[in-house]
Amino acid sequence: MKKNKALGALYNLILSALFAALIVVMTAYIRFNTGINNGYLHFGDSMIYLASCILPLPYAAAAAAVGGAVADVLAGSAVWAPFTAIIKACNTLPFALVYFHRKHPPTRLLNKTTAFMPLVSGLITVFGYFFTEGLLYSFPSALTSVPFSIVQAVGSAAVYYAAAAALDKADIKKRIYRNF
């Protein structure tokens, strides 16, 4: 039994690294510059949502924090990295609520409950970056970025819905954890 538990932890660690890499790519390399305070739009949050549906909370939060922070450094916005790490880790919390205290967690990535979590997580993104930008620059300036944060949150939710639906058709969650 201990062997399977240790292998399960290693497996989660490997999946976390994979998701962190996906988050980096979807954030730092598939992006659109906004021209406001070094900001850019990306759909990396969609990978955070998927990671949050597949991985246990500490692993999903670590993948989100590391992936988001590394993406900021690679995108030339290193000053944002510590704030991004905190905001992206917090993005996983609404999804964790779906799985917390459940004897039998959902087997599908997209279900009645998880369908609303990108909206809640998107609000964390909007308010987290508004507060951060207000601290780094000014709150009037931060207000100009809110529409872009909303577009990013909505776009990431759309990518998540499409990806989760496709992965559910492949029974990815059952396949990933069939040996653990």
Secondary structure, DSSP 8 states (H G I E B T S, - for coil): -HHHHHHHHHHHHHHHHHHHHHHHIIIIISEEE-SSTT-EEE-THHHHHHHHHHS-HHHHHHHHHHHHHHHHHHTT-GGGHHHHHHHHHHHTHHHHHHHTT-SS--SSSS-TTTTTHHHHHHHHHHHHHHHHHHHHT-HHHHHHHHHHHHHHHHHHHHHHHHHHHHHHHTTHHHHHTTT-
